[in-house]
């Protein structure tokens, strides 16, 4: 049973506390059984920008005045996400942009390198994924609950690398679209009491 709710006078959202990236099954559109899952549990930022399909406007006029006009409604096509993370999640790169992780010969859990995709490989390893972001919801100085944003079908772009005399904060550009197989819109959100264990 749901126990978390929106605050009556409006939510105060601050800080993306956790991000989950889960590989989708191309046949079902749902989370892939034994698929890849990555958790970014550090402070992060996500910028959201809707991509709008603008409705057509038609105007009937004569030389001196407008006689009639119609305007179709604008529709949400997708959401453009810009995820900025404090840590560099190398293990998640292949699912987001393709390419190949290289592991230590004796310890398969240790990453020793990464190769970006070649032009011939293209997006071979790149996958569709669900992105879930947990944002703190404050009242005064206390976190009352979390808003869990679900982006049901996502694809990533090659990341931008920007090294300077500052800590590197990787930026990931992700497009979230409607998941037609699950009959889910580009995004939705729910209120939850705690972060997942």
Beta strands, then each sheet from edge to edge (+ up, - down):
strand 1: 13-23
strand 2: 37-40
strand 3: 44-53
strand 4: 57-61
strand 5: 66-71
strand 6: 75-85
strand 7: 100-103
strand 8: 111-115
strand 9: 129-139
strand 10: 142-156
strand 11: 171-177
strand 12: 187-192
sheet 1: 2+ 1- 9+ 10- 11+ 6- 3+
sheet 2: 2+ 1- 9+ 10- 12+
sheet 3: 4+ 5-
sheet 4: 7+ 8-
end
